[in-house]
Amino acid sequence: MRSGGNNDEKGLEGDSFRELRLLEEVDSTSNLNQRTLAANMGVALGVANVLVRSLAKKGYIRATRVTWRRWAYILTPAGMTRKVQLTANYVDRFLGHYRRVRLLVTETLGLVDTSPESVVAIYGTSELAELMYLALKDAGVNRIEFLEEAGQGEFLSSPVRPLESIAPDDYVKVLVAFSTDIESKHKRLLDLGISPDRVATLLDLPKPKPTLGESEAIGK
């Protein structure tokens, strides 16, 4: 079930997703400027500028000058068709990711005894964390907490706890909701005293390189 490699384009936050978000913003709001687009999409102004120019060149949006320094963006018929296509592709990817995450959760929780009082933690507040949350709910887990380094604010209407505040035995499992830098996130939890058998990652950790003696033995 586990997979590696570059997940940027196949993931839920790749270039196609950003293109979809821009088309949605243009379709839903009139008289947008690039600064507002960037803020609504959560990207840098330069990124929004490149996206706008790219989609205008493809004929998906039309830019009209309102004043000497302000432009309005309109979705073209081709842009509407593209938006529908990207939406369908995004839904397919979302469901595919969710099925894989649900299988991970089923495999992970199948190895431990859970009860209505059992607490499972999700380390991270990414879109992957949302999928893990849904899968845990499907698996009948009702007590779910979110962890982050700083632990500020809320996520999915739940408070986010700082890592330093947890006790090693607080949770039957801690799911790592990161698709990159997994090894350091895993090590961070172990450094806090959480038992390795209570930590689960979506992607496999890198395997240690064999020593010289082991390499020679493998080559024989």
C-alpha positions as a printed NumPy array, in Angstrom:
array([[  0.   ,   0.   ,   0.   ],
       [  2.853,   2.319,   0.761],
       [  4.358,   4.322,  -2.03 ],
       [  7.25 ,   6.701,  -2.457],
       [  8.554,   9.084,  -5.029],
       [  7.59 ,  12.595,  -5.974],
       [  3.958,  13.215,  -5.073],
       [  3.748,  16.861,  -6.15 ],
       [  1.769,  16.445,  -9.352],
       [ -0.074,  13.293,  -8.318],
       [ -0.828,  14.687,  -4.874],
       [ -3.609,  17.004,  -3.83 ],
       [ -1.504,  20.182,  -3.8  ],
       [  0.298,  20.03 ,  -7.16 ],
       [  0.267,  22.391, -10.125],
       [ -3.122,  21.139, -11.363],
       [ -4.685,  21.904,  -7.994],
       [ -3.314,  25.468,  -8.033],
       [ -4.665,  25.893, -11.568],
       [ -8.062,  24.68 , -10.406],
       [ -8.031,  27.046,  -7.429],
       [ -7.286,  30.027,  -9.66 ],
       [-10.058,  29.129, -12.093],
       [-12.464,  28.779,  -9.157],
       [-11.474,  32.188,  -7.802],
       [-11.899,  33.879, -11.19 ],
       [-15.248,  32.149, -11.717],
       [-16.646,  33.099,  -8.315],
       [-15.421,  36.677,  -7.901],
       [-15.459,  39.625, -10.277],
       [-12.836,  42.376, -10.442],
       [-10.104,  40.297,  -8.805],
       [ -6.583,  41.63 ,  -8.837],
       [ -3.5  ,  39.426,  -8.642],
       [ -2.739,  40.391,  -5.038],
       [ -6.205,  39.28 ,  -3.946],
       [ -5.89 ,  36.1  ,  -6.006],
       [ -2.576,  35.311,  -4.33 ],
       [ -4.005,  35.942,  -0.855],
       [ -7.117,  33.821,  -1.49 ],
       [ -5.025,  30.953,  -2.867],
       [ -2.369,  31.165,  -0.19 ],
       [  0.506,  31.598,  -2.656],
       [  3.099,  34.292,  -3.327],
       [  2.181,  37.167,  -5.633],
       [  4.795,  36.014,  -8.14 ],
       [  3.213,  32.555,  -8.298],
       [ -0.227,  34.066,  -8.931],
       [  1.26 ,  36.252, -11.67 ],
       [  2.818,  33.271, -13.452],
       [ -0.436,  31.273, -13.174],
       [ -2.548,  34.131, -14.524],
       [ -0.256,  34.689, -17.502],
       [ -0.103,  30.948, -18.216],
       [ -3.894,  30.464, -18.111],
       [ -4.483,  33.61 , -20.176],
       [ -2.048,  32.333, -22.791],
       [ -3.931,  29.005, -22.902],
       [ -7.205,  30.863, -23.379],
       [ -8.763,  29.78 , -20.074],
       [ -9.145,  33.303, -18.697],
       [ -9.387,  36.733, -20.293],
       [ -7.747,  39.762, -18.716],
       [ -9.351,  43.183, -19.166],
       [ -7.714,  46.415, -18.036],
       [-10.042,  48.328, -15.696],
       [ -7.667,  51.167, -14.841],
       [ -4.027,  51.814, -15.685],
       [ -2.958,  49.606, -12.759],
       [ -5.923,  47.256, -12.296],
       [ -7.072,  44.24 , -14.302],
       [-10.249,  42.146, -14.187],
       [-10.183,  38.444, -15.029],
       [-13.021,  36.521, -16.666],
       [-13.366,  32.784, -17.204],
       [-13.716,  31.888, -20.889],
       [-15.808,  28.947, -22.18 ],
       [-12.559,  26.998, -22.583],
       [-11.691,  27.898, -19.006],
       [-15.05 ,  26.643, -17.768],
       [-14.487,  23.316, -19.562],
       [-10.995,  23.091, -18.065],
       [-12.355,  23.832, -14.587],
       [-14.872,  20.976, -14.86 ],
       [-12.143,  18.617, -16.065],
       [ -9.747,  19.579, -13.272],
       [-12.501,  19.265, -10.677],
       [-13.296,  15.72 , -11.821],
       [ -9.589,  14.82 , -11.791],
       [ -9.163,  16.312,  -8.332],
       [-12.112,  14.35 ,  -6.95 ],
       [-10.657,  11.141,  -8.411],
       [ -7.264,  11.846,  -6.836],
       [ -8.86 ,  12.767,  -3.513],
       [-10.804,   9.51 ,  -3.39 ],
       [ -7.711,   7.546,  -4.416],
       [ -5.666,   9.138,  -1.628],
       [ -8.479,   8.565,   0.829],
       [ -8.73 ,   4.851,  -0.018],
       [ -4.985,   4.435,   0.518],
       [ -5.076,   6.334,   3.801],
       [ -8.084,   4.341,   4.991],
       [ -6.196,   1.11 ,   4.246],
       [ -3.196,   2.423,   6.203],
       [ -5.399,   3.266,   9.184],
       [ -7.117,  -0.14 ,   9.024],
       [ -3.757,  -1.933,   8.911],
       [ -2.318,   0.199,  11.701],
       [ -5.233,   0.02 ,  14.129],
       [ -5.733,  -3.656,  13.392],
       [ -2.559,  -4.316,  15.355],
       [ -3.725,  -2.667,  18.572],
       [ -6.683,  -2.998,  20.895],
       [ -8.851,   0.105,  20.683],
       [-11.804,   1.032,  22.856],
       [-14.146,   4.01 ,  23.05 ],
       [-11.592,   5.574,  25.406],
       [ -8.62 ,   5.05 ,  23.084],
       [ -7.008,   8.248,  21.798],
       [ -5.238,   8.436,  18.44 ],
       [ -3.111,  11.468,  17.56 ],
       [ -2.391,  12.941,  14.14 ],
       [  0.944,  14.738,  13.913],
       [  0.449,  17.506,  11.359],
       [ -2.39 ,  19.661,  10.065],
       [ -2.069,  19.137,   6.313],
       [ -4.673,  17.87 ,   3.85 ],
       [ -3.248,  14.429,   4.554],
       [ -4.249,  14.953,   8.183],
       [ -7.821,  15.593,   7.042],
       [ -7.833,  12.286,   5.155],
       [ -6.442,  10.475,   8.198],
       [ -9.122,  12.057,  10.361],
       [-11.89 ,  10.855,   8.032],
       [-10.393,   7.363,   7.888],
       [-10.136,   7.181,  11.678],
       [-13.763,   8.215,  12.004],
       [-14.729,   5.505,   9.518],
       [-12.756,   3.024,  11.623],
       [-14.816,   3.941,  14.687],
       [-12.198,   6.056,  16.454],
       [-13.89 ,   8.99 ,  18.155],
       [-11.102,  10.464,  20.267],
       [ -8.678,  12.101,  17.85 ],
       [ -6.194,  14.843,  18.707],
       [ -3.916,  16.946,  16.511],
       [ -0.281,  17.716,  17.259],
       [  2.059,  20.359,  15.885],
       [  5.404,  21.724,  17.025],
       [  3.939,  25.025,  18.231],
       [  0.425,  23.687,  18.805],
       [ -1.502,  26.881,  18.15 ],
       [ -5.078,  27.393,  16.963],
       [ -7.577,  24.8  ,  15.801],
       [ -7.816,  22.239,  13.03 ],
       [-11.114,  20.636,  12.002],
       [-12.698,  22.361,  15.017],
       [-10.24 ,  20.648,  17.394],
       [ -7.464,  22.344,  19.38 ],
       [ -3.943,  21.653,  18.151],
       [ -1.672,  20.521,  20.985],
       [  2.036,  21.36 ,  21.131],
       [  4.328,  18.349,  20.872],
       [  6.172,  19.211,  24.062],
       [  2.962,  18.92 ,  26.098],
       [  2.268,  15.257,  25.356],
       [  3.154,  12.272,  27.503],
       [  4.562,   9.137,  25.821],
       [  1.562,   7.031,  26.828],
       [ -1.155,   9.538,  25.869],
       [ -2.046,   7.723,  22.622],
       [ -2.416,   4.179,  21.338],
       [ -1.112,   5.436,  17.992],
       [  0.391,   8.602,  16.537],
       [ -0.065,   8.964,  12.772],
       [  2.502,  11.119,  10.969],
       [  0.61 ,  13.328,   8.499],
       [  3.583,  14.452,   6.406],
       [  4.621,  13.314,   2.935],
       [  8.111,  14.825,   3.109],
       [ 10.826,  14.98 ,   5.769],
       [  9.224,  11.913,   7.32 ],
       [ 12.396,  10.601,   8.934],
       [ 12.947,  13.74 ,  11.027],
       [  9.262,  13.86 ,  12.032],
       [  9.441,  10.212,  13.081],
       [ 12.628,  10.859,  15.064],
       [ 11.038,  13.885,  16.747],
       [  8.302,  11.683,  18.181],
       [ 10.799,   9.068,  19.35 ],
       [ 12.884,  11.776,  21.02 ],
       [  9.787,  12.73 ,  23.009],
       [  9.662,   9.191,  24.361],
       [  6.869,   7.79 ,  22.196],
       [  7.401,   4.083,  21.584],
       [  8.297,   3.194,  17.963],
       [  5.44 ,   0.694,  17.795],
       [  2.984,   3.523,  18.473],
       [  4.169,   5.664,  15.542],
       [  2.804,   5.066,  12.031],
       [  3.872,   6.823,   8.826],
       [  2.106,   6.936,   5.471],
       [  5.329,   6.439,   3.532],
       [  8.074,   4.003,   4.447],
       [ 11.068,   5.434,   6.255],
       [ 14.34 ,   5.341,   4.309],
       [ 16.145,   2.078,   4.854],
       [ 19.569,   2.393,   6.482],
       [ 22.492,   1.956,   4.119],
       [ 24.349,  -1.339,   4.625],
       [ 27.757,  -1.218,   6.195],
       [ 30.831,  -2.203,   4.207],
       [ 30.771,  -5.703,   5.65 ],
       [ 27.054,  -6.085,   4.896],
       [ 27.596,  -4.824,   1.331],
       [ 30.277,  -7.443,   0.773],
       [ 28.009, -10.134,   2.183],
       [ 25.161,  -9.072,  -0.104],
       [ 27.456,  -9.204,  -3.12 ],
       [ 28.497, -12.792,  -2.429]])
